[in-house]
Amino acid sequence: MSKDIHNSNVPRVCAACEARHRGICGAMTPDELVAMSKHSRQSRFAPGEALLAESAESTTYANIMRGVVKLSKMLSDGRQQLVGLQFAPDFLGRPFASESPVTAEAASTVEACRFPRAALENLILHNPDLERRLLEQTLKELDEARDWMVTLGRKTASEKVASFLFLIATHIDPLRSATMHKAAFDLPLTRSDIADFLGLTVETVSRQLTRLRTDNIIEITNNRHVVVPDLDALSDRMG
């Protein structure tokens, strides 16, 4: 059954949420939103602050409302590998799993709506639309992970850096119009994290950013603020 997500009966905090319409809450009825809002709370995380810890007990889930979250895995010798990024309105957590398979850390200032695991899992069992929305997001993330495997395995260093910038440019702002052909954003990752994510050295990342700037594909100010005047031109550099 179609859900009217603009219904005036939804809680005020939900009605004001910029990420709700494309996130899992868009599959909830007004009554379900009211019930969930009684258990949920909005939280702000500073860069570097953990939202989830790998192998820790899962007690809450979250909708990312704003910002960038980086996901990492710990190796047995203590090394960490950055394995993914999440943006609004992504769902953070693994439904029906007792432990988190990854560490989730705020890469930028992150706003998230958190709710108890039991409350959401009970709602999933009684709402097929919500279950389908979660499945769709899971499959979307799987497709993106496969695409990123191609980036890491087959693309050149220049193409990898261009692909990373395009990913950020097209995902960091949940309200950004799909018809826009330019973007501006602050890099949510350090050069070291970017190198880790792309399987490159820090020096190589810096050289490729300089090359893109010299070719007028991007503009960089204050070492972190990036302007992409033409996303199509950046896309052409992705390979």
Summary of the structure (lengths in Angstrom):
residues: 239
radius of gyration: 18.8
end to end distance: 41.8
largest distance: 55.1
contacts: 697
relative contact order: 0.13
helix: 41%
strand: 23%
